[in-house]
Amino acid sequence: MPFQHPEEIGYGYVTERYAARKDSGYARYLVRKSGRFLRPEWPHAEQFVRHLIDDSATITDGELEALLGYE
């Protein structure tokens, strides 16, 4: 796994696409970290999880390595 910035290896879009994506007005990594999506009363929970599942099915191995291989 490369320890380079995703832009350096041709995957400059992965951080915005998979980590900073704003499905509910908040960056995805902040929602996931806070656990907000686990609360049934949060109005965006179902949409957030649906988008997360869709992205997990479509992300490529190269994109995942670029995303996890830096920071």
Contacts in CASP RR format, 6 or more apart in sequence:
PFRMAT RR
TARGET T0000
AUTHOR 0000-0000-0000
METHOD contacts of the structure
MODEL  1
MPFQHPEEIGYGYVTERYAARKDSGYARYLVRKSGRFLRPEWPHAEQFVR
HLIDDSATITDGELEALLGYE
1 65 0 8 1.000
1 68 0 8 1.000
1 69 0 8 1.000
2 9 0 8 1.000
2 65 0 8 1.000
2 66 0 8 1.000
2 69 0 8 1.000
2 70 0 8 1.000
3 69 0 8 1.000
3 70 0 8 1.000
4 69 0 8 1.000
4 70 0 8 1.000
5 12 0 8 1.000
5 70 0 8 1.000
6 12 0 8 1.000
6 13 0 8 1.000
6 14 0 8 1.000
6 15 0 8 1.000
6 66 0 8 1.000
6 67 0 8 1.000
6 70 0 8 1.000
9 66 0 8 1.000
10 66 0 8 1.000
11 62 0 8 1.000
11 63 0 8 1.000
11 66 0 8 1.000
11 67 0 8 1.000
12 66 0 8 1.000
14 63 0 8 1.000
14 66 0 8 1.000
14 67 0 8 1.000
15 67 0 8 1.000
17 55 0 8 1.000
17 63 0 8 1.000
18 28 0 8 1.000
18 55 0 8 1.000
18 59 0 8 1.000
18 63 0 8 1.000
18 67 0 8 1.000
19 27 0 8 1.000
19 28 0 8 1.000
19 29 0 8 1.000
19 67 0 8 1.000
20 27 0 8 1.000
20 28 0 8 1.000
20 29 0 8 1.000
21 27 0 8 1.000
21 28 0 8 1.000
21 51 0 8 1.000
21 55 0 8 1.000
22 28 0 8 1.000
23 31 0 8 1.000
23 44 0 8 1.000
23 47 0 8 1.000
23 48 0 8 1.000
23 51 0 8 1.000
24 31 0 8 1.000
24 44 0 8 1.000
24 47 0 8 1.000
24 48 0 8 1.000
26 36 0 8 1.000
28 48 0 8 1.000
28 52 0 8 1.000
31 37 0 8 1.000
31 48 0 8 1.000
32 52 0 8 1.000
36 42 0 8 1.000
36 45 0 8 1.000
37 44 0 8 1.000
37 45 0 8 1.000
37 48 0 8 1.000
37 49 0 8 1.000
37 52 0 8 1.000
38 45 0 8 1.000
39 45 0 8 1.000
59 67 0 8 1.000
END
